[in-house]
Amino acid sequence: MRFAALLIGTGILLAQPNSPLGEEPLRVLFLGNSYTYFNEMPAMVMALANAQPGRRLEVKSTTRGGATLEDLWNLTPALTDLRSGKWDVVVLQDQSTLGQSYVEARWGVNDPAGLLRWTRFWNEEIQRKGAKPLLYLTWARKAHPEFQSGLNYAYSEAAREIGASIAPAGLAWQRIRQTQPQIELFDPDGSHPSPQGSYLTACVFVEILTARTCEGTNGVILRLKMSDETQRWLVQAAHFAVEQWRAGALTNLARPNFGTAKVLTPTAETAIDAFNGKWSGKAMILDGEYAMDLMVEMKGKTCSGSLGLENTAKKIRLAYPLANCAVDSGTLLFATSDPRLLVDEYRAVLEGGKLIGSHNLRETNPYKRILGSFELQKD
């Protein structure tokens, strides 16, 4: 016997069977950001699972747009919700590119250090509650399918470290994009899920949580309009992804190249005064190519001066005095601080009369990572 019920916020209409008598529901807490709350995905998971015979699901979600696992800990009631509730499974979703990462002005998936650190913190709290962690492997942006390998590696390492299962939504999305590209999984922004994308993700969770597929559930979410053929492709992709994960497709992955700072080769015998003067050229730092002007005034092994950066297309002009400027073993070292109190560190060596350098954002937060380089000539 089935009945209709309105559930959660914007009123997804669900069809639910009666729960087996005397059986406790499986209680699932979703912690994440917009990739979780778009199209009320946790409610979809509950609706699709509860539309079939078997143990019922109860879900709750605590989310914040753009949040990392650190943000969820510090800026939301997620920790309170975890500690105060009774949960069987806690889903952890990090920011979609694992924070901010630019290497040589190219945007990409961040090194997984932040994910690993905060997964450990969350897992300690999850274990105290007697629950199991479930990591939500998300998908690559529409314009950057190459991001998936970085996400796969990061979540596989986090799962290995804490002994967690993975909901491999990213693998399911990759499957559809490769085999059925006519199915639009993305919102027009090329990042967030369309309703069909959320349905695909929900089906991955249903199978991971209940060992049942979403076969036969077309029409359960009444506001989600799709053909039986589309629904069949999505269910098959979700099942394929889960089977791939169970077969070890996310085990012992090779570490992708997340990018490293430019290697500099100093010449120890370089005269200190050779760094003196005004230099100009280009820098591949932050989020693009900048014109760079550098003034260095040597005073023994220490120095003073200024740095200017300009990106005319973005109408950005930055100017800073140099701090901690010195020459050590043939390498020019200096730093700058911007109004947000972020410290940029620079290193440079002389090669063929040019000043060749590297840039690094000095930041203790592993969710922020910016590495770059520059090449300047003396005016």
Secondary structure by P-SEA (a helix, b strand, c coil): cbbbbbbcccccbbbbcccccccccbbbbbbbcccccccaaaaaaaaaaaccccbbbbbbbbbbccccccccccccaaaaaaaaccccbbbbbccccccbbbcccccccccaaaaaaaaaaaaaaaaaacbbbbbbbcccccccccaaaaaaaaaaaaaaaacccccaaaaaaaaaaaccccccccccccccccaaaaaaaaaaaaaaaccccccccccccccccccaaaaaaaaaaaaaaaaaaaaccccccccccccccbbbbbcccccccccccbbbbbbbccccccbbbbbbbbcccccccbbbbbbccccbbbbbcccccccccccccccccccccbbbbbbbbbcccccccccccccccccbbbbbccccccc
